[in-house]
């Protein structure tokens, strides 16, 4: 039977004995080691922007895919690079998601904490509307296949606001005795269960995850996302989330999130190493085949912007358009870039990097 009445959500934190079992503490330890290794390896990349751009776009694509918003990597890069108007509304949604991650990163970098109003701002930026916190009763979560009501979130606006106030207090508590990675699982459950908005709760919640890791100094930059793991284990994700609501079963939910953190950290480490190797290879290639145009800034730009154009080179390196055009044509000629006309613009694609990023999806 589906849940007929709203589940009464408790304030955070849950009872200690539910969230700090021996299994959870062991798993938290191995997940912590993996994410610490990721943080260290990320710091070895000379230009952090190239890493952030690559991983954030992948997350925007994957997180949106969980909500059945499907796009291709090529469509997204083309939309971000060219002036052409794209008719696919899914592309706009994914580009918005990417923009909202950067907005959240800017907010926490500047103020060092998050407010409820910041969460509302992130969701509004993501969805492109200002409906705000749910105020009309009737929101239920249904099984896509059967139509069965699987969860009824809080319906009263004042209850939603009180729960969000409690949530953000727990979110900003950097002195908490609970391991931040265990806390991440608890916070993600709580936010998705409050379900404060009419739309965009899942994507907003996943942005809050990465911002929480940065606030707690577990990562320096937004490069770890659980969406790819959730896509591969989607039914388990919803089942375990519901089991906390229906049966107060915390252990398996927290273990799921910790496993997601550990596996995703390992995958991201692998991706960073591949990007680093390709960057080194490309530097040698340009030095050998086009020494007259080689500069560190030029090569880093085509990694920051895998789809690039004359304007990007002008802005990044500070050369005139004529020189920028010559550099890109030369990189195209020696096979590092591949030119493509999109609308009236010529775009240059770092083919090997784009293929690498696609393979990691």
C-alpha positions as CSV (number, residue, x, y, z in Angstrom):
1,X,0.0,0.0,0.0
2,X,1.2,3.5,-0.7
3,X,1.7,6.0,2.1
4,X,-1.6,7.8,2.6
5,X,-0.6,10.4,5.3
6,X,2.5,12.6,5.5
7,X,5.4,11.0,7.3
8,X,6.3,13.1,10.3
9,X,9.9,14.1,9.8
10,X,12.0,14.4,12.9
11,X,14.5,17.2,13.4
12,X,18.2,16.4,13.0
13,X,20.3,14.8,14.2
14,X,19.0,11.2,14.3
15,X,19.9,9.0,17.4
16,X,23.6,8.3,17.6
17,X,23.2,4.5,17.8
18,X,21.3,4.5,14.5
19,X,24.0,6.4,12.5
20,X,27.3,5.3,14.1
21,X,27.2,1.5,13.9
22,X,30.5,-0.4,13.5
23,X,29.7,-1.1,9.8
24,X,29.1,2.6,9.2
25,X,32.2,3.8,11.0
26,X,34.4,1.3,9.1
27,X,32.9,2.4,5.8
28,X,33.3,6.0,6.7
29,X,37.0,5.5,7.3
30,X,37.6,3.9,3.9
31,X,35.5,6.6,2.1
32,X,37.5,9.3,4.0
33,X,40.8,7.8,2.8
34,X,39.5,7.7,-0.9
35,X,38.3,11.3,-0.8
36,X,41.5,12.5,0.9
37,X,43.5,10.9,-1.9
38,X,41.2,12.7,-4.5
39,X,41.8,16.1,-2.8
40,X,45.6,15.5,-2.9
41,X,45.7,14.5,-6.6
42,X,43.4,17.4,-7.6
43,X,45.9,19.8,-6.1
44,X,48.6,18.5,-8.6
45,X,46.7,19.8,-11.6
46,X,48.4,23.1,-12.5
47,X,45.2,24.7,-13.7
48,X,42.2,23.9,-11.4
49,X,39.7,25.5,-13.8
50,X,40.2,22.8,-16.4
51,X,39.4,20.2,-13.8
52,X,36.3,22.0,-12.5
53,X,35.0,22.6,-16.0
54,X,35.3,19.0,-17.0
55,X,33.8,17.5,-13.9
56,X,31.0,20.0,-13.4
57,X,29.7,19.5,-16.9
58,X,29.7,15.7,-16.4
59,X,27.8,16.2,-13.2
60,X,25.3,18.6,-14.8
61,X,24.6,15.9,-17.4
62,X,24.4,13.0,-15.0
63,X,22.4,14.7,-12.3
64,X,19.8,15.8,-14.9
65,X,19.7,12.3,-16.3
66,X,18.4,11.1,-13.0
67,X,15.4,13.3,-13.6
68,X,15.1,11.9,-17.1
69,X,16.6,15.1,-18.7
70,X,18.8,13.5,-21.4
71,X,21.4,15.3,-23.4
72,X,24.7,14.5,-25.1
73,X,28.1,15.9,-24.2
74,X,28.5,17.4,-27.7
75,X,25.2,19.2,-27.4
76,X,26.2,20.7,-24.1
77,X,29.7,21.9,-25.2
78,X,28.2,23.4,-28.4
79,X,25.6,25.2,-26.4
80,X,28.2,26.6,-24.0
81,X,30.5,27.7,-26.8
82,X,28.5,29.0,-29.7
83,X,26.0,31.8,-30.1
84,X,23.6,29.5,-31.9
85,X,20.2,29.1,-30.2
86,X,19.5,25.5,-29.3
87,X,15.9,24.1,-29.6
88,X,16.4,21.2,-27.1
89,X,15.0,22.4,-23.8
90,X,17.0,19.7,-22.0
91,X,20.2,21.4,-23.0
92,X,19.1,24.6,-21.3
93,X,18.2,22.7,-18.1
94,X,21.6,21.1,-17.9
95,X,23.4,24.3,-18.7
96,X,21.3,26.0,-15.9
97,X,22.4,23.2,-13.5
98,X,26.1,23.8,-14.3
99,X,25.6,27.6,-13.7
100,X,23.9,26.9,-10.4
101,X,26.8,24.7,-9.2
102,X,29.2,27.7,-9.8
103,X,26.7,30.0,-8.1
104,X,26.7,27.8,-5.0
105,X,30.5,27.6,-5.0
106,X,30.7,31.4,-5.2
107,X,28.3,31.8,-2.3
108,X,30.1,29.4,0.1
109,X,33.5,30.7,-1.0
110,X,32.5,34.3,-0.1
111,X,30.5,33.7,3.1
112,X,31.7,30.4,4.5
113,X,28.2,29.1,5.3
114,X,24.8,28.7,3.7
115,X,21.4,30.2,4.5
116,X,17.9,28.9,3.7
117,X,17.6,31.9,1.3
118,X,20.7,30.7,-0.5
119,X,19.1,27.3,-1.1
120,X,16.0,29.1,-2.4
121,X,18.2,31.2,-4.7
122,X,20.0,28.1,-6.0
123,X,16.7,26.3,-6.8
124,X,15.3,29.4,-8.5
125,X,18.5,29.8,-10.6
126,X,18.3,26.1,-11.5
127,X,14.6,26.0,-12.4
128,X,14.3,29.6,-13.8
129,X,11.3,30.5,-11.7
130,X,10.5,32.0,-8.4
131,X,7.7,29.8,-7.0
132,X,9.9,29.3,-3.9
133,X,9.0,27.0,-1.0
134,X,5.9,24.8,-1.5
135,X,2.8,26.5,-0.1
136,X,0.0,24.5,-1.8
137,X,-0.8,21.1,-0.3
138,X,-1.1,18.0,-2.6
139,X,2.6,17.2,-3.4
140,X,3.2,13.4,-3.4
141,X,6.0,11.3,-4.8
142,X,4.8,8.4,-7.1
143,X,6.4,5.3,-8.6
144,X,7.0,6.1,-12.3
145,X,5.9,2.7,-13.4
146,X,2.9,1.9,-11.2
147,X,1.7,5.4,-10.2
148,X,1.6,4.2,-6.5
149,X,2.2,6.9,-3.9
150,X,5.5,6.0,-2.3
151,X,6.0,9.1,-0.1
152,X,4.1,12.1,1.0
153,X,6.4,14.9,2.1
154,X,5.4,17.6,4.7
155,X,2.5,19.6,3.3
156,X,2.3,22.6,5.6
157,X,4.5,25.6,4.6
158,X,5.4,26.5,8.2
159,X,6.4,22.9,8.9
160,X,8.6,22.9,5.8
161,X,10.2,26.2,6.8
162,X,10.9,24.9,10.4
163,X,12.4,21.7,9.0
164,X,14.6,23.8,6.6
165,X,15.8,26.0,9.5
166,X,16.8,22.8,11.5
167,X,18.4,21.4,8.3
168,X,20.6,24.5,7.7
169,X,21.7,24.7,11.3
170,X,22.9,21.1,11.1
171,X,24.4,21.7,7.6
172,X,26.5,24.7,8.9
173,X,27.6,22.9,12.1
174,X,31.3,22.5,11.3
175,X,32.0,21.4,14.9
176,X,29.7,18.4,14.7
177,X,31.1,15.2,16.3
178,X,29.5,13.2,13.5
179,X,31.9,12.4,10.7
180,X,31.1,14.8,7.8
181,X,30.7,11.9,5.3
182,X,28.1,10.2,7.6
183,X,26.5,13.7,8.0
184,X,26.4,14.1,4.3
185,X,24.2,11.0,4.0
186,X,21.9,12.2,6.8
187,X,21.6,15.7,5.3
188,X,20.9,14.4,1.8
189,X,18.1,12.1,3.2
190,X,16.6,15.0,5.2
191,X,16.6,17.5,2.3
192,X,15.0,15.1,-0.1
193,X,12.4,14.1,2.5
194,X,11.5,17.7,3.2
195,X,11.1,18.1,-0.6
196,X,10.7,21.9,-0.1
197,X,10.1,22.9,-3.7
198,X,7.6,22.0,-6.4
199,X,10.5,21.1,-8.8
200,X,14.3,20.6,-8.7
201,X,14.6,19.1,-5.3
202,X,16.8,16.2,-6.4
203,X,19.2,18.5,-8.4
204,X,19.3,21.1,-5.6
205,X,20.0,18.4,-3.0
206,X,22.9,17.1,-5.1
207,X,24.4,20.6,-5.4
208,X,24.1,20.9,-1.6
209,X,26.2,17.7,-1.3
210,X,29.3,19.0,-3.0
211,X,29.0,22.4,-1.3
212,X,28.9,20.6,2.1
213,X,32.1,18.8,1.3
214,X,33.8,22.1,0.4
215,X,32.5,23.8,3.5
216,X,34.0,21.1,5.6
217,X,37.3,21.4,3.8
218,X,37.1,17.8,2.6
219,X,37.6,19.1,-0.9
220,X,38.9,22.5,-2.2
221,X,36.9,22.6,-5.4
222,X,33.6,21.1,-6.7
223,X,34.8,17.9,-8.3
224,X,33.0,15.0,-6.5
225,X,29.5,14.1,-7.5
226,X,27.4,11.0,-6.7
227,X,25.1,11.2,-9.7
228,X,26.9,8.7,-11.9
229,X,26.7,6.2,-9.0
230,X,23.0,6.9,-8.4
231,X,22.2,6.4,-12.1
232,X,23.8,2.9,-11.9
233,X,22.0,2.1,-8.7
234,X,18.9,4.2,-9.0
235,X,16.3,1.7,-7.7
236,X,18.4,1.0,-4.6
237,X,18.8,4.7,-4.0
238,X,15.0,5.3,-3.8
239,X,14.4,2.0,-1.9
240,X,16.9,2.8,0.8
241,X,15.7,6.5,1.0
242,X,12.1,5.2,1.5
243,X,13.2,2.6,4.1
244,X,14.6,5.4,6.3
245,X,11.2,7.1,6.1
246,X,9.0,4.0,6.6
247,X,11.2,1.8,8.8
248,X,13.8,4.2,10.4
249,X,16.5,2.0,8.7
250,X,19.5,4.3,8.6
251,X,22.4,1.9,8.3
252,X,21.9,0.7,4.8
253,X,21.2,4.2,3.5
254,X,24.3,5.6,5.1
255,X,26.4,2.7,3.8
256,X,25.0,3.3,0.3
257,X,26.1,7.0,0.3
258,X,29.5,6.1,1.8
259,X,30.1,3.5,-1.0
260,X,29.0,6.1,-3.5
261,X,31.6,8.5,-2.1
262,X,34.4,5.9,-2.2
263,X,33.7,4.6,-5.7
264,X,33.2,8.0,-7.2
265,X,36.4,9.3,-5.5
266,X,38.3,6.4,-7.1
267,X,36.7,7.1,-10.5
268,X,37.5,10.8,-10.3
269,X,41.1,10.1,-9.3
270,X,41.4,8.0,-12.5
271,X,39.8,10.7,-14.6
272,X,42.2,13.4,-13.2
273,X,45.2,11.1,-13.9
274,X,44.0,10.6,-17.5
275,X,43.5,14.4,-18.0
276,X,47.0,15.1,-16.6
277,X,48.6,12.5,-18.9
278,X,46.8,13.9,-21.9
279,X,47.8,17.4,-21.0
280,X,51.4,16.4,-20.7
281,X,51.2,14.6,-24.1
282,X,49.6,17.6,-25.8
283,X,52.2,20.0,-24.5
284,X,55.0,17.8,-25.9
285,X,53.0,17.4,-29.2
286,X,52.6,21.2,-29.6
287,X,56.2,21.9,-28.7
288,X,57.4,19.4,-31.3
289,X,55.0,20.1,-34.2
290,X,54.2,23.8,-33.7
291,X,57.0,25.3,-31.5
292,X,56.4,28.9,-32.8
293,X,52.9,29.1,-31.4
294,X,53.5,27.0,-28.2
295,X,52.6,28.6,-24.8
296,X,51.4,27.0,-21.6
297,X,48.4,29.3,-21.6
298,X,47.3,28.2,-25.1
299,X,47.4,24.5,-24.3
300,X,45.7,25.0,-20.9
301,X,42.9,27.0,-22.7
302,X,42.0,24.1,-24.9
303,X,41.7,21.9,-21.8
304,X,39.7,24.5,-19.9
305,X,37.4,24.9,-23.0
306,X,37.4,21.6,-24.9
307,X,35.2,23.4,-27.4
308,X,37.0,26.7,-28.0
309,X,37.0,29.6,-30.5
310,X,38.9,32.7,-31.4
311,X,37.1,34.8,-28.7
312,X,38.3,32.4,-25.9
313,X,41.9,32.6,-27.0
314,X,41.8,36.4,-27.3
315,X,40.4,36.7,-23.8
316,X,42.6,34.1,-22.2
317,X,46.0,34.9,-23.8
318,X,45.5,38.5,-24.6
319,X,46.5,38.2,-28.3
320,X,44.8,39.9,-31.3
321,X,42.1,38.0,-33.2
322,X,44.4,37.4,-36.2
323,X,47.0,35.7,-34.0
324,X,44.3,33.7,-32.1
325,X,42.9,32.5,-35.5
326,X,46.4,31.4,-36.6
327,X,47.0,29.5,-33.4
328,X,43.7,27.6,-33.7
329,X,44.2,26.8,-37.4
330,X,47.7,25.5,-36.7
331,X,46.4,23.2,-33.8
332,X,43.8,22.0,-36.2
333,X,46.4,21.3,-38.9
334,X,48.6,19.2,-36.6
335,X,45.6,17.2,-35.4
336,X,45.2,18.4,-31.8
337,X,42.0,20.3,-32.6
338,X,39.2,19.6,-35.1
339,X,37.3,22.5,-36.6
340,X,33.5,22.5,-36.9
341,X,31.1,25.1,-38.2
342,X,28.2,25.8,-35.8
343,X,25.8,28.4,-37.1
344,X,28.1,31.2,-38.4
345,X,31.0,30.4,-36.0
346,X,34.0,28.2,-36.4
347,X,34.5,26.1,-33.2
348,X,37.6,24.1,-32.5
349,X,37.3,20.8,-30.6
350,X,39.9,19.1,-28.4
351,X,38.8,15.7,-29.7
352,X,41.0,13.5,-27.4
353,X,39.8,15.3,-24.3
354,X,36.2,15.2,-25.3
355,X,36.4,11.5,-26.0
356,X,38.1,11.0,-22.6
357,X,35.3,12.9,-20.8
358,X,32.7,10.9,-22.7
359,X,34.3,7.6,-21.7
360,X,34.1,8.6,-18.1
361,X,30.3,9.2,-18.2
